[in-house]
Amino acid sequence: MTKRIVAVDLFCGVGGLTHGLLQSQIDVVAGFDIEEKCKYPYERNNTGAKFYLKDVAELSGEELKKLYPKGAIKLLAGCAPCQPFSKYSHGRDVKNDKKWPLLYEFSRLIREVEPELVTMENVPDVIKHEVYSDFVLELKNQGYSVWAKKVYCPDYGLPQVRKRHVLLASKIGDISLLAPTHESESYVSVQEAIGNLPRLNAGEQCQTDPLHRCASLSKVNLKRIRYSKPGGSWRDWPVELRAKCHQKESGNTYSGVYARMRWDQPSPTMTTQCFGYGNGRFGHPEQDRAISLREAAIFQSFPDNYQFLKDGEQLKLVDLGKMIGNAVPVKLGKVIGDSLSAHLKSH
C-alpha cells in the first residue's frame, strides 16, 4: 500500500489550505493560528483537523511530531503572514514587524520535525527578502528538492487574478506543481462565478444567505458608484465627486480604488478589505454596491456550504472580511495537494 500523506497546517486561518488538502485526499490532523475567531470555521469545515490557538514561535518540533501517525509521510504546510513581504508595506518601516521572523520559525520547525514534504504559499514579493533566501537555502542544506515559482491563480480555474508564490519541497525526489489547467480564453469570469446570486442594494443582506451581505454606502459614494464603469476608475466621475487626494498629482495614479469589476474577467485579488467599495476594484459590475462577503468567498473558491459562523452568531463585516481575504484559496490548496499526491505516486 502507498503510504498516506498527513499534514499539519501552520498559520491555518479559517482553513483554506487545509480544506484544499482534504479535497485532494491528504489527511490534515491539526492547524495552528493565533486568531481565536478562526477556531469554529476551521474545525467545523475540516473533519479530523483540530485547531490549536498557539503562536508558531512557541511551538516545538517535539509537539508537532506527536501529531503525526506512525508510518505516515509527514507534510508541514504553512503561509506565514504576508504583510511584511507585501508591496503594500513598501514605503514604511517593517523591520520591527513581529510577523517578520515567522518564516525563520517555520524553518526551525522543519529542521526539528524533518517532514518528508513541505509547502509554503506567500505573496510574490517574499522572494525579495533575505529571510526567504535563508529559508530556501536551509531546505536545500537539509536535503530537500525545492520547486518555487509565482502562480497565477486563473491558470488553475480560480475566478480571481491572485498571484502567489508557491514553494514545494521534498526529501523523496524532484517535485513540481501540476501544469496549469486553463488558458486566458477559458479563465473563469466574475459573471460565471457570481452572476446567478440574488440582487442586493448597498447595506442589504440576503434573506436566505446571511453571508450574502454587503456594506452600506454613504450618499456621496452612492453617487460615485453610479458613475463608475466596469473596469474604469474614479476618473469616470464628475470632478465635483472626486476625492481631494485624487485631485492632487500625488494621488492621480491610484486608479484602482473606488472601481467596479468587469463581468467578463476574473475578479481582482481579494484582500481583508474586499467588502469596501473604496478599498480597491471591489464594486459590483452592475449593482450599485460593493461585493458581498459571499461573493468574496466564491472568488476565494470556498464551497457554498463552508460555515464561517455559528448559528445565530452576529456577522461582522470586518471580521469576516479578514477571515476570507487572508485565506489561501481552497482551489489553490487542492492544486498543491494534488501535486504532492502525484509526486508521491511517481516516486
C-alpha positions in Angstrom: 0.0 0.0 0.0 1.1 3.6 -0.7 1.8 5.4 2.4 -0.6 8.3 3.1 0.4 11.9 3.5 -0.6 13.5 6.8 -0.4 17.3 7.2 -0.1 19.9 9.9 -1.1 23.4 8.7 0.8 26.3 10.4 -0.8 29.8 10.2 -4.0 28.0 9.2 -6.6 30.8 9.5 -10.1 29.6 8.7 -8.7 26.6 6.8 -8.5 27.5 3.1 -5.3 25.5 2.6 -6.4 22.7 4.9 -9.7 22.3 3.0 -7.9 22.1 -0.3 -5.6 19.5 1.0 -8.5 17.5 2.3 -10.2 17.7 -1.1 -7.0 16.1 -2.6 -7.3 13.2 -0.1 -4.5 14.4 2.2 -5.3 14.0 5.8 -4.8 17.1 7.9 -4.6 16.5 11.7 -4.0 20.0 13.0 -4.0 23.7 12.3 -2.2 26.4 14.3 -3.1 30.1 14.4 -3.3 33.0 16.9 -6.8 34.2 15.7 -9.3 32.7 18.1 -12.2 33.6 15.7 -10.8 31.0 13.2 -11.3 28.0 15.5 -15.0 27.4 14.8 -14.8 27.6 11.0 -11.6 25.7 10.9 -12.9 22.7 12.9 -16.5 22.9 11.6 -15.5 22.5 8.0 -12.4 20.3 8.2 -13.3 17.0 9.7 -10.4 15.4 11.6 -8.4 18.6 11.9 -8.0 20.1 15.3 -7.4 23.8 15.8 -4.7 24.9 18.2 -4.7 28.5 19.4 -0.9 28.9 19.7 1.8 31.1 18.3 4.1 29.2 15.9 7.1 30.8 17.6 6.1 29.0 20.8 5.8 25.6 19.1 8.4 22.9 19.4 9.2 20.2 16.9 8.5 17.5 19.5 4.9 18.8 19.9 4.3 18.6 16.2 5.9 15.1 15.8 3.4 13.7 18.3 0.5 14.8 15.9 1.7 12.6 13.0 0.6 8.9 12.9 3.4 6.4 12.9 4.5 5.5 9.3 2.8 8.5 7.6 4.5 10.7 5.1 4.8 14.0 7.1 3.8 17.2 5.4 4.4 20.5 7.1 2.4 23.3 5.4 2.1 27.0 6.1 1.6 30.5 4.9 3.4 32.9 7.2 1.6 36.2 7.4 2.5 38.1 4.3 2.1 41.7 5.4 5.9 42.3 5.8 6.5 41.0 2.3 3.6 42.7 0.6 4.0 45.6 -1.9 1.6 47.4 0.3 4.2 47.5 3.0 6.7 49.3 0.8 7.4 52.8 2.0 7.0 52.0 5.7 9.4 50.6 8.1 8.7 46.9 8.6 11.9 45.8 10.3 10.2 45.6 13.7 7.1 43.9 12.4 6.5 41.0 14.7 5.4 38.9 11.7 8.8 39.2 10.1 10.7 36.4 11.9 7.9 33.9 11.5 9.4 32.4 8.3 12.5 31.7 10.4 10.3 29.9 12.9 8.8 27.8 10.1 12.3 26.9 9.0 13.2 25.9 12.6 10.2 23.6 12.8 11.1 22.0 9.5 14.5 21.3 10.9 13.1 19.9 14.1 10.3 17.8 12.6 12.1 16.6 9.5 9.0 16.2 7.4 9.3 14.4 4.0 7.2 17.2 2.4 6.9 21.0 2.9 4.8 23.6 1.2 4.7 27.3 1.6 2.5 29.9 0.0 3.0 33.7 0.2 3.0 36.9 -1.8 5.3 37.1 -4.8 7.5 39.8 -3.2 8.6 37.4 -0.5 11.4 36.4 -2.8 13.0 39.9 -2.5 13.8 39.4 1.2 16.7 37.8 2.9 14.5 35.7 5.2 13.2 33.9 2.1 16.6 33.2 0.7 17.7 31.8 4.1 14.5 29.7 4.1 15.2 28.1 0.7 18.9 27.6 1.5 18.1 25.9 4.7 15.8 23.5 2.9 18.4 22.6 0.4 21.0 22.1 3.1 18.7 19.7 4.7 18.5 17.6 1.5 15.2 18.8 0.1 14.5 19.1 -3.6 12.8 22.6 -4.0 10.3 23.9 -6.6 9.3 27.5 -6.2 7.5 29.8 -8.6 4.9 32.5 -8.9 1.5 31.1 -9.6 -1.3 33.0 -11.4 -4.5 31.6 -10.0 -6.7 32.0 -13.1 -4.4 29.4 -14.7 -5.9 26.9 -12.3 -9.6 27.9 -12.6 -9.9 30.5 -9.9 -12.1 33.4 -10.8 -9.5 35.8 -9.3 -6.3 37.4 -10.6 -4.4 36.4 -7.5 -0.7 35.9 -7.9 1.0 33.9 -5.2 4.5 32.5 -4.7 4.2 28.7 -4.1 7.0 26.5 -2.8 7.1 22.7 -2.7 9.9 20.8 -1.1 10.5 17.1 -0.9 13.1 14.7 0.5 11.6 11.9 -1.7 12.8 13.3 -5.0 12.3 16.1 -7.6 9.0 17.8 -7.2 6.9 20.4 -9.1 3.4 21.9 -9.2 0.9 20.3 -11.7 0.6 22.1 -15.0 -2.0 24.8 -15.5 -5.5 23.7 -16.4 -6.8 27.0 -18.0 -5.6 29.4 -20.7 -6.7 33.1 -21.0 -9.6 32.3 -23.2 -11.0 29.9 -20.6 -10.4 31.9 -17.4 -13.4 31.8 -15.1 -15.0 35.2 -15.1 -16.9 37.2 -12.5 -20.1 36.6 -14.4 -19.6 32.8 -14.2 -18.7 33.0 -10.6 -21.3 35.3 -9.1 -23.7 36.2 -11.9 -26.5 34.0 -10.5 -26.6 35.4 -7.0 -29.7 37.4 -5.8 -29.5 41.1 -6.3 -28.7 43.4 -3.3 -28.8 47.0 -2.6 -26.0 48.6 -0.6 -26.2 47.6 3.0 -28.6 44.8 2.4 -28.4 41.1 3.5 -29.9 38.2 1.5 -32.8 36.6 3.5 -31.7 33.1 2.5 -27.9 33.5 2.8 -26.5 35.6 5.7 -23.1 35.7 4.1 -24.6 37.4 1.0 -24.4 40.8 2.7 -22.7 44.0 1.6 -21.6 47.2 3.2 -23.6 50.4 3.3 -22.6 53.3 1.1 -22.6 57.0 2.1 -24.6 59.3 -0.1 -21.5 60.6 -1.9 -20.2 57.0 -2.6 -23.6 56.0 -3.9 -23.4 58.9 -6.3 -19.8 57.9 -7.2 -20.6 54.2 -7.9 -23.5 55.2 -10.2 -21.0 57.0 -12.4 -18.5 54.1 -12.2 -18.0 52.0 -15.2 -16.9 48.3 -15.1 -13.1 48.3 -15.4 -13.0 52.0 -15.1 -11.9 54.3 -12.3 -12.8 57.5 -10.4 -11.7 59.4 -13.5 -15.2 58.5 -14.9 -16.8 60.7 -12.2 -17.7 64.3 -12.5 -14.9 66.4 -11.0 -17.0 67.5 -8.0 -17.3 63.9 -6.9 -13.6 63.2 -6.9 -11.8 62.9 -3.6 -9.4 65.7 -2.8 -6.5 63.3 -2.7 -7.2 62.2 -6.2 -7.2 65.8 -7.5 -3.6 66.2 -6.3 -0.8 65.0 -8.5 0.4 62.6 -5.8 -2.9 60.7 -5.8 -3.5 60.8 -9.5 -2.0 57.3 -10.1 -4.3 55.5 -7.7 -6.8 54.4 -10.3 -7.6 51.0 -8.8 -9.8 52.3 -5.9 -13.5 53.2 -6.0 -13.9 51.0 -9.1 -16.2 48.3 -10.4 -15.2 44.8 -11.5 -15.8 43.6 -15.1 -18.2 40.8 -15.8 -16.0 39.2 -18.5 -12.8 38.9 -16.5 -11.7 37.3 -13.2 -12.1 39.4 -10.1 -9.2 41.4 -8.6 -7.2 40.0 -5.7 -9.3 39.6 -2.6 -7.9 41.4 0.4 -9.0 41.7 4.1 -10.8 44.9 3.0 -12.5 43.5 -0.1 -16.0 44.3 1.2 -15.3 48.1 0.9 -16.1 49.9 -2.3 -13.3 52.5 -1.7 -10.6 49.9 -0.9 -9.9 48.6 -4.4 -11.8 47.4 -7.5 -14.5 45.9 -5.3 -17.6 47.5 -6.8 -20.1 45.1 -8.2 -20.0 45.2 -12.1 -23.7 46.2 -12.3 -25.4 46.7 -9.0 -24.7 49.9 -7.1 -22.8 48.4 -4.2 -19.6 46.7 -3.1 -19.3 42.9 -3.4 -20.8 40.9 -0.6 -18.9 38.5 1.7 -20.5 35.6 -0.2 -19.1 36.9 -3.4 -15.7 37.3 -1.8 -15.8 33.8 -0.5 -16.7 32.5 -4.0 -13.8 34.4 -5.5 -11.6 32.6 -2.9 -13.2 29.3 -4.0 -14.7 28.4 -0.7 -17.6 25.9 -1.1 -21.1 27.3 -0.7 -21.6 25.2 2.4 -18.4 26.4 4.2 -19.6 27.8 7.5 -17.8 30.8 8.9 -20.1 31.5 11.9 -22.0 29.5 14.5 -25.8 29.5 14.1 -27.1 32.8 15.5 -23.7 34.4 15.7 -23.6 38.0 14.7 -21.9 38.7 11.4 -19.3 41.5 11.4 -18.0 42.6 8.0 -14.6 43.5 9.3 -14.0 40.1 11.0 -15.4 38.0 8.1 -13.6 40.1 5.5 -10.3 39.4 7.3 -11.0 35.7 7.5 -11.9 35.4 3.9 -9.3 37.8 2.5 -6.4 36.3 4.4 -7.2 32.7 3.4 -5.3 30.6 0.9 -7.9 30.0 -1.9 -9.3 26.5 -1.4 -8.8 25.6 -5.1 -5.1 26.6 -4.9 -4.8 24.4 -1.8 -6.2 21.5 -3.8 -3.8 22.1 -6.6 -0.9 22.0 -4.1 -2.4 18.8 -2.5 -2.9 17.1 -5.9 0.7 18.0 -6.8 2.1 16.4 -3.6 0.0 13.3 -4.1 1.1 12.9 -7.7 4.7 13.4 -6.6 4.4 10.6 -4.1 2.8 8.2 -6.6 5.6 9.0 -9.2 8.3 8.1 -6.7 
